[in-house]
Amino acid sequence: MIQINELDYPWQEGMRITDIFPMLGYHLKRPPVLVHINGETVRRKNWDETLIPDGSRIRVVRILRGG
């Protein structure tokens, strides 16, 4: 089990950051968000290779754009 934005989701062996976006309703592989796993920021360039450990607490923060 992992926790994303304080909600519980099932965990799978080999799960990467890009795997959680469809669970959150994002249709883009790289949505405009910041990702923190267990309090550590994960850079966008590392999303494809960063494995999510079971029991992780993940925070996904949407980046707002405007002018």
Secondary structure as UniProt FT lines:
FT   STRAND          2..4
FT   TURN            5..6
FT   STRAND          7..9
FT   TURN            13..14
FT   HELIX           17..20
FT   HELIX           22..24
FT   STRAND          33..37
FT   TURN            38..39
FT   STRAND          40..42
FT   HELIX           44..46
FT   TURN            47..49
FT   TURN            54..55
FT   STRAND          57..62
//
